[in-house]
Amino acid sequence: MKLEMLFDLIEKENIIVEYVDFSPTIQGIYYKEDGCPPTIGINENIVSDKKLFTCVLAEELGHHFTSIGDSSAECYSFADTINLNKTEVAALKWATKYLIPMDEIVDAMKNGIKNMGELSDFLGVTNEFLLERFRFIAKKQTYIKIEDNLFIVLAHLPNVYLFRGFYGNEEDNNESVAEDKTNYGV
């Protein structure tokens, strides 16, 4: 469903998608030049991994809506690197927000999702992509309210917790949503 949504938007925006035998370090690229239609190149080796393919395609599509100029150029200075990083962050932020709207997170948790793996499967994205969405949300708020006494706590990323109830003395109310203590570069 998410892939269909992306391809519908790609078609509406007249973007060409090409599958390329990139090196393993390149998953995708967005290219726009005056006089040519915008093009997304996808590493043909990731297409079989539906969640990864969806996330990479969304991030590259994010460049279409957030980038100005050619962000595929090589970096020759520290300023070039900073500008490239800013365009990557903007595209990723757009992609995570587009693929993972807040109401889908809330609905998933109301339906009994208990951990990051289940949540990313339910949403059709990778764990890393979901964590990036949580990082962007955490810059504005430290929790997501699911219902009156149920919250996803984002204050200690990359650890994400499900917290039940602010009332009473119930010590067993906290459930870890993610036991993964991996530092994803934050």
Rosetta silent file (secondary structure, phi, psi, omega in degrees, C-alpha in Angstrom):
SEQUENCE: MKLEMLFDLIEKENIIVEYVDFSPTIQGIYYKEDGCPPTIGINENIVSDKKLFTCVLAEELGHHFTSIGDSSAECYSFADTINLNKTEVAALKWATKYLIPMDEIVDAMKNGIKNMGELSDFLGVTNEFLLERFRFIAKKQTYIKIEDNLFIVLAHLPNVYLFRGFYGNEEDNNESVAEDKTNYGV
SCORE:     score description
SCORE:     0.000 S_00000001
   1 L     0.000  -43.269  179.752    0.000    0.000    0.000 S_00000001
   2 H   -66.357  -39.719  177.976    2.795    2.459    0.866 S_00000001
   3 H   -62.572  -42.086  177.876    4.637    1.611   -2.358 S_00000001
   4 H   -60.344  -42.627  179.102    1.466    2.229   -4.360 S_00000001
   5 H   -60.863  -43.161  178.670    1.057    5.576   -2.610 S_00000001
   6 H   -64.899  -46.563 -178.654    4.655    6.511   -3.483 S_00000001
   7 H   -66.497  -32.086  174.310    4.338    5.433   -7.111 S_00000001
   8 H   -62.528  -43.906  179.272    1.073    7.375   -7.460 S_00000001
   9 H   -67.908  -39.990  177.452    2.853   10.515   -6.259 S_00000001
  10 H   -59.851  -44.033  178.673    5.861    9.792   -8.494 S_00000001
  11 H   -64.776  -43.669 -179.994    3.545    9.488  -11.494 S_00000001
  12 H   -60.506  -35.675 -178.350    1.683   12.677  -10.554 S_00000001
  13 L   -88.840    2.239  179.868    5.005   14.555  -10.323 S_00000001
  14 L    56.869   44.863  178.781    6.257   13.088  -13.652 S_00000001
  15 L   -97.657  138.488  176.287    9.343   11.569  -12.043 S_00000001
  16 E   -91.447  136.523  174.187   11.234    8.771  -13.782 S_00000001
  17 E  -114.163  125.868  177.889   12.337    5.786  -11.673 S_00000001
  18 E  -123.068  143.169  178.770   15.267    3.730  -12.940 S_00000001
  19 E  -102.761  123.563 -168.905   16.753    0.593  -11.405 S_00000001
  20 E  -127.009  149.399  175.675   20.538    0.664  -11.531 S_00000001
  21 L   -85.287   70.392  177.799   23.372   -1.701  -10.598 S_00000001
  22 L   -73.675  165.164  170.832   24.889    0.731   -8.071 S_00000001
  23 L   -65.617  157.245 -177.867   27.667   -0.233   -5.688 S_00000001
  24 L   -58.836  -20.750 -178.755   26.307   -1.643   -2.400 S_00000001
  25 L   -79.705  -12.059  179.403   27.038    1.664   -0.653 S_00000001
  26 L  -112.260  115.584  179.420   24.520    3.546   -2.834 S_00000001
  27 L   -93.443  -30.720 -179.478   20.879    2.639   -2.284 S_00000001
  28 E  -167.233  165.045  179.588   19.327    5.467   -4.246 S_00000001
  29 E  -151.922  145.838  174.160   19.846    8.868   -5.817 S_00000001
  30 E  -114.378  134.131 -178.350   17.670   11.776   -6.896 S_00000001
  31 E  -135.456  130.826  177.982   18.740   13.812   -9.906 S_00000001
  32 L  -138.194  125.598  177.976   17.155   16.930  -11.366 S_00000001
  33 L  -134.612  143.628  179.110   18.590   19.002  -14.174 S_00000001
  34 L   -54.701  134.986  177.745   16.985   21.813  -16.159 S_00000001
  35 L    87.433   -6.525  179.910   15.371   20.524  -19.330 S_00000001
  36 L  -124.665  149.814  176.670   15.162   16.919  -18.092 S_00000001
  37 L   -69.266  148.321  176.210   12.502   15.189  -16.019 S_00000001
  38 L   -61.148  145.384 -175.703   13.459   14.502  -12.397 S_00000001
  39 E  -133.617  136.516  171.915   14.845   11.001  -11.958 S_00000001
  40 E  -110.560  124.473  174.179   15.161    8.641   -9.021 S_00000001
  41 E  -101.681  128.907 -179.424   17.771    5.918   -9.364 S_00000001
  42 E  -117.898  134.220  175.537   17.261    2.882   -7.124 S_00000001
  43 E   -62.446  118.680 -176.206   19.846    0.194   -6.471 S_00000001
  44 H   -60.661  -19.310 -178.564   18.319   -2.851   -8.150 S_00000001
  45 H   -78.101  -11.119  179.557   19.659   -5.049   -5.329 S_00000001
  46 H   -99.862   -6.824 -174.256   17.306   -3.536   -2.720 S_00000001
  47 L   -61.648  -32.954 -178.445   14.055   -3.969   -4.674 S_00000001
  48 L   -72.983  -17.368  175.943   13.429   -7.447   -3.222 S_00000001
  49 L   -95.141   93.758 -169.908   13.470   -6.012    0.334 S_00000001
  50 H   -56.979  -43.390 -178.336   10.066   -4.315    0.258 S_00000001
  51 H   -66.812  -44.830  179.077   10.482   -2.297    3.465 S_00000001
  52 H   -64.197  -45.822  178.446   13.959   -1.039    2.552 S_00000001
  53 H   -56.627  -45.469  179.133   12.885   -0.285   -1.022 S_00000001
  54 H   -59.517  -46.407 -177.524    9.887    1.684    0.273 S_00000001
  55 H   -66.948  -43.687  179.637   12.026    3.733    2.667 S_00000001
  56 H   -65.771  -44.240  178.711   14.764    4.494    0.126 S_00000001
  57 H   -60.424  -42.265  179.165   12.225    5.429   -2.549 S_00000001
  58 H   -64.820  -41.557 -179.848   10.447    7.758   -0.098 S_00000001
  59 H   -65.571  -41.809  178.106   13.701    9.423    0.954 S_00000001
  60 H   -66.604  -38.462  175.057   14.730   10.011   -2.658 S_00000001
  61 H   -64.080  -32.945  176.656   11.253   11.349   -3.414 S_00000001
  62 H   -57.721  -33.042  176.924   11.714   13.642   -0.423 S_00000001
  63 H   -62.625  -33.918 -179.622   14.512   15.387   -2.328 S_00000001
  64 H   -60.993  -36.043 -175.751   11.998   16.302   -5.026 S_00000001
  65 H   -95.524  -13.456 -173.661    9.937   18.256   -2.496 S_00000001
  66 H  -123.148  -15.014 -173.650   12.708   19.646   -0.271 S_00000001
  67 L  -103.128  149.301  174.304   15.892   20.162   -2.316 S_00000001
  68 L  -123.024  129.876  179.783   16.965   22.985   -4.584 S_00000001
  69 L    83.643 -169.577 -176.150   19.730   22.387   -7.100 S_00000001
  70 L   -92.660  107.154  178.281   21.920   19.331   -7.508 S_00000001
  71 L   -93.912    7.511  179.490   22.505   17.616   -4.175 S_00000001
  72 L   -93.517    0.805 -177.300   24.271   14.683   -5.843 S_00000001
  73 L   -70.831  156.350  176.562   27.490   16.651   -6.361 S_00000001
  74 L   -71.136  154.218  179.167   30.728   15.728   -4.635 S_00000001
  75 L   -95.286  123.676  179.318   31.758   17.632   -1.540 S_00000001
  76 L  -107.888   -9.680 -179.709   34.920   19.687   -1.931 S_00000001
  77 L  -145.241  168.263  177.047   34.687   21.657    1.297 S_00000001
  78 H   -61.708  -38.638  178.275   33.271   21.423    4.788 S_00000001
  79 H   -61.954  -39.413  176.357   30.513   23.845    3.723 S_00000001
  80 H   -60.839  -43.076  179.953   29.589   21.480    0.856 S_00000001
  81 H   -62.938  -44.378  179.355   29.349   18.608    3.347 S_00000001
  82 H   -62.217  -45.654  179.350   27.132   20.623    5.703 S_00000001
  83 H   -63.099  -39.611  177.394   24.817   21.649    2.868 S_00000001
  84 H   -63.436  -44.532  179.149   24.604   18.054    1.626 S_00000001
  85 H   -61.078  -39.182  178.469   23.786   16.842    5.138 S_00000001
  86 H   -63.238  -40.648 -179.961   21.040   19.474    5.439 S_00000001
  87 H   -69.314  -35.998  177.604   19.446   18.327    2.185 S_00000001
  88 H   -65.595  -43.250  179.482   19.622   14.682    3.288 S_00000001
  89 H   -64.181  -43.406  179.687   17.995   15.490    6.638 S_00000001
  90 H   -61.784  -43.104  179.586   15.240   17.523    4.964 S_00000001
  91 H   -66.253  -41.341  179.056   14.482   14.703    2.509 S_00000001
  92 H   -65.887  -41.386  178.487   14.500   12.091    5.283 S_00000001
  93 H   -61.065  -45.848  177.944   12.220   14.207    7.467 S_00000001
  94 H   -58.617  -46.596 -176.101    9.760   14.597    4.588 S_00000001
  95 H   -63.565  -44.662 -179.007    9.894   10.848    3.872 S_00000001
  96 H   -66.365  -38.981  179.702    9.340    9.727    7.466 S_00000001
  97 H   -68.554  -38.107 -179.700    6.450   12.141    7.926 S_00000001
  98 H   -68.800  -44.675 -176.858    4.872   11.096    4.618 S_00000001
  99 H   -81.717  -25.085 -175.551    5.173    7.342    5.209 S_00000001
 100 L  -128.142   74.944  177.082    4.484    7.367    8.948 S_00000001
 101 L   -65.759  150.594 -177.404    1.752    9.848    9.832 S_00000001
 102 H   -54.987  -39.962 -177.725    1.154   10.318   13.554 S_00000001
 103 H   -64.629  -28.930  176.943   -2.353    8.841   13.355 S_00000001
 104 H   -71.065  -36.134  175.781   -0.944    5.559   11.976 S_00000001
 105 H   -63.261  -48.510 -178.955    1.428    5.279   14.949 S_00000001
 106 H   -61.211  -46.765  179.560   -1.443    5.917   17.361 S_00000001
 107 H   -60.825  -41.565  179.568   -3.759    3.441   15.592 S_00000001
 108 H   -61.553  -44.603 -178.595   -1.071    0.751   15.603 S_00000001
 109 H   -68.627  -34.557  176.487   -0.465    1.137   19.325 S_00000001
 110 H   -66.750  -24.791  179.921   -4.206    1.065   20.047 S_00000001
 111 L   -89.620   13.671  171.317   -4.325   -2.236   18.150 S_00000001
 112 L    92.410   13.747  176.184   -1.917   -3.901   20.566 S_00000001
 113 L   -63.086  135.384 -173.479    1.497   -3.430   18.943 S_00000001
 114 L  -117.187  -13.574 -178.195    4.084   -4.142   21.646 S_00000001
 115 L  -150.068  170.868 -176.486    7.558   -3.562   20.166 S_00000001
 116 H   -61.704  -39.828  179.958    9.517   -1.731   17.481 S_00000001
 117 H   -61.274  -46.838  177.776    9.689   -4.763   15.197 S_00000001
 118 H   -63.080  -40.983 -178.181    5.921   -5.221   15.226 S_00000001
 119 H   -66.186  -44.305  179.556    5.389   -1.486   14.760 S_00000001
 120 H   -66.156  -37.093  175.955    7.772   -1.228   11.803 S_00000001
 121 H   -63.449  -45.759  179.782    6.155   -4.311   10.216 S_00000001
 122 H   -59.190  -39.822 -177.537    2.680   -2.842   10.748 S_00000001
 123 H   -85.278  -12.938  178.437    3.777    0.457    9.175 S_00000001
 124 L    75.820   31.080 -179.568    5.710   -1.229    6.339 S_00000001
 125 L  -131.171  168.438  177.070    9.035    0.481    7.085 S_00000001
 126 L   -77.151  159.604  176.226   12.429   -0.512    8.477 S_00000001
 127 H   -58.406  -41.669 -178.356   13.220   -0.196   12.192 S_00000001
 128 H   -63.475  -40.103  179.602   15.847    2.450   11.390 S_00000001
 129 H   -65.769  -42.938  177.040   13.360    4.515    9.388 S_00000001
 130 H   -62.070  -42.668  178.224   10.813    4.334   12.228 S_00000001
 131 H   -62.372  -38.025  176.275   13.481    5.401   14.701 S_00000001
 132 H   -62.835  -39.943  176.653   14.296    8.399   12.492 S_00000001
 133 H   -60.242  -45.004  178.006   10.607    9.366   12.561 S_00000001
 134 H   -61.505  -38.032  178.335   10.691    9.167   16.354 S_00000001
 135 H   -62.878  -42.617  178.376   13.829   11.347   16.395 S_00000001
 136 H   -65.332  -40.836  177.543   12.106   14.040   14.335 S_00000001
 137 H   -63.835  -42.128 -176.337    9.035   13.904   16.597 S_00000001
 138 H   -63.607  -19.858  176.646   11.249   14.023   19.718 S_00000001
 139 L   -70.105  -18.818 -179.648   12.680   17.370   18.616 S_00000001
 140 L  -111.322  -28.698 -178.497    9.226   18.862   19.249 S_00000001
 141 L  -151.994  151.828 -175.465    7.765   16.632   21.979 S_00000001
 142 L   -95.055   -3.013  178.123    9.056   13.938   24.336 S_00000001
 143 E  -152.544  162.123  173.622    6.078   11.610   24.077 S_00000001
 144 E  -117.277  122.637  179.101    3.210   10.564   21.836 S_00000001
 145 E   -80.695  122.646  178.254   -0.174   10.291   23.528 S_00000001
 146 E   -91.075  -50.038  173.109   -1.960    7.115   22.455 S_00000001
 147 E  -155.057 -174.032 -170.395   -4.940    7.453   24.782 S_00000001
 148 L   -47.502  -46.904 -176.941   -5.659    8.904   28.235 S_00000001
 149 L  -118.049   28.048 -178.858   -3.213    6.711   30.171 S_00000001
 150 E  -136.763  124.426 -174.918   -0.990    5.351   27.403 S_00000001
 151 E  -136.795  146.912  166.654    2.059    7.128   25.969 S_00000001
 152 E   -97.034  121.555 -177.748    5.074    6.334   23.814 S_00000001
 153 E   -94.735  125.848 -176.446    8.033    7.967   25.571 S_00000001
 154 L  -112.443   12.805 -172.586   10.716    9.357   23.235 S_00000001
 155 L   -73.863  -16.614 -175.127   12.924   11.054   25.836 S_00000001
 156 L  -127.084   44.435 -179.926   15.695    8.418   25.784 S_00000001
 157 L   -59.748  141.958   15.747   16.174    7.566   22.111 S_00000001
 158 L   -83.121    2.750  176.443   17.203    5.189   20.660 S_00000001
 159 L   -81.867  134.041 -178.906   15.250    3.510   23.479 S_00000001
 160 L  -124.568  133.011 -176.058   11.492    3.898   23.119 S_00000001
 161 E  -124.604  147.553  171.679    9.092    3.030   25.932 S_00000001
 162 E   -98.462  124.139 -177.677    5.399    2.445   26.296 S_00000001
 163 E  -117.701  127.603  178.251    4.173    4.065   29.503 S_00000001
 164 E  -108.237  120.756  168.479    0.814    3.264   31.057 S_00000001
 165 L    75.364  127.536  171.332   -0.776    5.684   33.487 S_00000001
 166 L  -100.138    0.231 -175.071    0.375    8.763   35.313 S_00000001
 167 L  -111.562  145.179  176.985   -2.050    8.044   38.131 S_00000001
 168 L    85.691 -179.117 -177.100   -1.630    5.679   41.058 S_00000001
 169 L  -113.348   41.883 -176.413    1.373    3.755   42.318 S_00000001
 170 L   -85.532  104.292 -176.367    1.471    0.971   39.755 S_00000001
 171 H   -75.532  -21.378 -177.045    5.139    0.052   39.342 S_00000001
 172 H   -91.514   17.473 -176.282    4.499   -2.573   36.653 S_00000001
 173 H   -79.873  -15.787 -175.355    2.928   -0.110   34.233 S_00000001
 174 E   -91.460  129.779  175.512    6.022    0.479   32.121 S_00000001
 175 E  -123.441  134.682  176.974    6.713   -1.775   29.159 S_00000001
 176 E   -76.388  128.192  175.158    9.730   -1.405   26.944 S_00000001
 177 L   -81.192  -31.415 -178.884    8.737   -0.944   23.318 S_00000001
 178 L  -138.829  119.148  175.726   12.319   -1.490   22.202 S_00000001
 179 L   -85.487   -9.106 -177.906   14.996   -3.431   24.036 S_00000001
 180 L   -65.649  113.720 -178.527   17.468   -2.531   21.307 S_00000001
 181 L   -97.157   12.031 -178.742   20.160   -0.425   22.978 S_00000001
 182 L   -61.778  135.617  175.094   22.027    0.155   19.723 S_00000001
 183 L   -88.505  116.572 -177.832   23.260    3.696   19.233 S_00000001
 184 L   -92.085   27.321  175.708   22.170    4.740   15.738 S_00000001
 185 L    93.468   14.558  178.816   24.508    7.706   15.637 S_00000001
 186 L   -83.906    0.000    0.000   22.599   10.072   17.863 S_00000001
